[in-house]
């Protein structure tokens, strides 16, 4: 039995209340399911689960609890107050935070004292020999002075060995800014307490709970009791995770609310009925909820990218509702037309074009499924489900809601007595393309040629390598004390707080691993000629080499110091000789001799020590530059040890580098796949109309070229998120050309000007709602997401302009102008079955025909 829209509308009418109640129940259940849908801002969620960098990162996270920290920032104008507060906090922490914090680091005195005591063992053997030689020279000098023939030429040897001790790596020396061992800045008005949590920085709820518990301890102490200027704040990776999460959630809610307001406003201006707005936004909102439920059931979480699909789906999905509603209101305006007839006519007239639109858009989203970038796979899956769910809600739930509200208070057509909506814009366009089509086409060809040239120059440098443009915008332009204190962390510790982590499998691999990395790093510099790697640090970095030889040299040195001829003249020299004499107490340093604060850094979850290796970038290395980041990532990605053993590593730098590589390799393939899928859809719709097929595809290609041409004008570069604007533009942009061409072919006696005035309003309305869905993304603090909104908005503008200007000009040039050209569109009658078989919106025709599926005959168009 063939499907009948008349029977379907009567079925919906009989069960309207049940369907409406069921839809409300489904919406409430959906809201319950997605109310706590997790949002992950971790970029490793973008790559495939089986990629090498993701697997290695998960292996590191399984073996090492966390390389991230939570910083408690303590600032005051009085260092003594800072010190008292930190001491009290640390004393209270074990009982108050013992279940959440593994250890608290606040004072480096044990480490500093350890290196002071063993400082001579950390000199190279050659430098220690130099110390001995200088002492011997001093002794010889003093002996020569005792000779009566000695002439003092002012060349007295010095016992200052600062030039040699400066070669000892900075983590072996005192830090002048560490006042009394506390982690302070140079001004000593800021100190940092480092908390090492027992959980990794992945669960936002746990991290927020940790920060809340730490804040409770701070409040319990009462900072103001220590000094009126004392204040506290939070920093480190854990604090950053919470800020990013709250930013994403806030942006998501803000964009959805803003999208609803903008879409409702433009729809309200068009239809001028509050009830209509509520019904259409409700149907599109239900489809959006279904998309989020599908994410909950299939993926289990959202990412920083998919969290904002709500506004995109809503902006696109409401188009189907507005087309159905517009047709329904038009049918209601016909004399003698019942609600059943109007609803059946509206559904039968609009299902095919809206389904074609939903299908091509859904296919464009689905094309993202072929990419290996996991986040974009999810983006495509959720987007395609959401678009089809909006279409399904439009043809099931929306009609039921219409029936229920019509029973309460019937709606009649709100005619636009002043002509077609958006006529102020469409009339000059229609006049231009109909009267001067050749000039419009020549202009379009010229612009397209320029865009091709621009695209050829733009594409080789189209990839975004400045990752600063992908970071979160600061919450406020004004700098706060807390923000300034966070920026001081690297200055206080002297190195990056986020080194790359490598894991050896055996202790004998550790030294060769660092040696191999440092050998490779020596030949790797950035574009400015600066090195990228500061240090490869392992537990062996704190165990000196050649200790027995050094101890023997120190013994010889102490023998020299007993020479009576050795004389000193300054307190500094006396202190130096005293430190050398104290080396008699030294013994070879073993791993167990190292301070606990050092050993804990290299300890794994199972208690093993010494297999963790940290690679620190230099302070001048800019890992927010994609070129330097790729260089740094390649250093650690795969390290070949002597023999055939290989150590693989991962981290944020490797993840970002893999994302860059994925865009280069996957982007063109994904874009081509989207184009081919849309091509297939248009061929199916117009397989018997060769001219239509090539006209629509040609206009689409022109729009895409114009879109790419606009990118360098506004400074858009492609990144791992915004490049989806290209494949999506194929699916959405083609709809406008399809509907405009279909209108022209269905009414060969109608002028292009008439057709454009009829169909242009609804095409423009559909495009505006879609634009709003993209435009709201531009207010996001996530710059990568904002760039997606900009890129997609440019694509929408370019494809709409191409469809409204180039295609009508082409049609006008290909056929003669009827005698009544230049008049307002007349009232005409045409059979309904003629229109129902084609992909056109046809919302604002003033005439009506006969619907074979309608329950009763319809009246002709009123005069």
Secondary structure as GFF3:
##gff-version 3
##sequence-region A 1 863
A	DSSP	alpha_helix	5	14	.	.	.	ID=ss1
A	DSSP	alpha_helix	16	34	.	.	.	ID=ss2
A	DSSP	beta_strand	38	40	.	.	.	ID=ss3
A	DSSP	three_ten_helix	43	46	.	.	.	ID=ss4
A	DSSP	alpha_helix	52	63	.	.	.	ID=ss5
A	DSSP	beta_strand	70	75	.	.	.	ID=ss6
A	DSSP	alpha_helix	79	97	.	.	.	ID=ss7
A	DSSP	beta_strand	101	105	.	.	.	ID=ss8
A	DSSP	alpha_helix	109	117	.	.	.	ID=ss9
A	DSSP	three_ten_helix	119	122	.	.	.	ID=ss10
A	DSSP	alpha_helix	125	145	.	.	.	ID=ss11
A	DSSP	alpha_helix	162	165	.	.	.	ID=ss12
A	DSSP	three_ten_helix	170	172	.	.	.	ID=ss13
A	DSSP	three_ten_helix	179	181	.	.	.	ID=ss14
A	DSSP	beta_strand	190	197	.	.	.	ID=ss15
A	DSSP	alpha_helix	204	221	.	.	.	ID=ss16
A	DSSP	three_ten_helix	223	225	.	.	.	ID=ss17
A	DSSP	beta_strand	231	235	.	.	.	ID=ss18
A	DSSP	alpha_helix	236	271	.	.	.	ID=ss19
A	DSSP	alpha_helix	274	298	.	.	.	ID=ss20
A	DSSP	beta_strand	301	303	.	.	.	ID=ss21
A	DSSP	three_ten_helix	306	308	.	.	.	ID=ss22
A	DSSP	alpha_helix	309	332	.	.	.	ID=ss23
A	DSSP	alpha_helix	339	366	.	.	.	ID=ss24
A	DSSP	three_ten_helix	367	370	.	.	.	ID=ss25
A	DSSP	alpha_helix	374	394	.	.	.	ID=ss26
A	DSSP	alpha_helix	397	408	.	.	.	ID=ss27
A	DSSP	alpha_helix	423	435	.	.	.	ID=ss28
A	DSSP	alpha_helix	437	459	.	.	.	ID=ss29
A	DSSP	three_ten_helix	467	470	.	.	.	ID=ss30
A	DSSP	alpha_helix	481	487	.	.	.	ID=ss31
A	DSSP	alpha_helix	489	493	.	.	.	ID=ss32
A	DSSP	beta_strand	500	503	.	.	.	ID=ss33
A	DSSP	three_ten_helix	507	509	.	.	.	ID=ss34
A	DSSP	alpha_helix	510	521	.	.	.	ID=ss35
A	DSSP	beta_strand	533	537	.	.	.	ID=ss36
A	DSSP	three_ten_helix	539	542	.	.	.	ID=ss37
A	DSSP	alpha_helix	547	561	.	.	.	ID=ss38
A	DSSP	alpha_helix	571	581	.	.	.	ID=ss39
A	DSSP	three_ten_helix	582	585	.	.	.	ID=ss40
A	DSSP	three_ten_helix	591	593	.	.	.	ID=ss41
A	DSSP	alpha_helix	596	599	.	.	.	ID=ss42
A	DSSP	three_ten_helix	600	602	.	.	.	ID=ss43
A	DSSP	beta_strand	612	617	.	.	.	ID=ss44
A	DSSP	alpha_helix	626	637	.	.	.	ID=ss45
A	DSSP	beta_strand	638	640	.	.	.	ID=ss46
A	DSSP	beta_strand	646	648	.	.	.	ID=ss47
A	DSSP	alpha_helix	652	685	.	.	.	ID=ss48
A	DSSP	alpha_helix	690	714	.	.	.	ID=ss49
A	DSSP	alpha_helix	724	746	.	.	.	ID=ss50
A	DSSP	alpha_helix	752	775	.	.	.	ID=ss51
A	DSSP	three_ten_helix	776	779	.	.	.	ID=ss52
A	DSSP	alpha_helix	783	801	.	.	.	ID=ss53
A	DSSP	pi_helix	802	807	.	.	.	ID=ss54
A	DSSP	alpha_helix	808	814	.	.	.	ID=ss55
A	DSSP	alpha_helix	832	836	.	.	.	ID=ss56
###
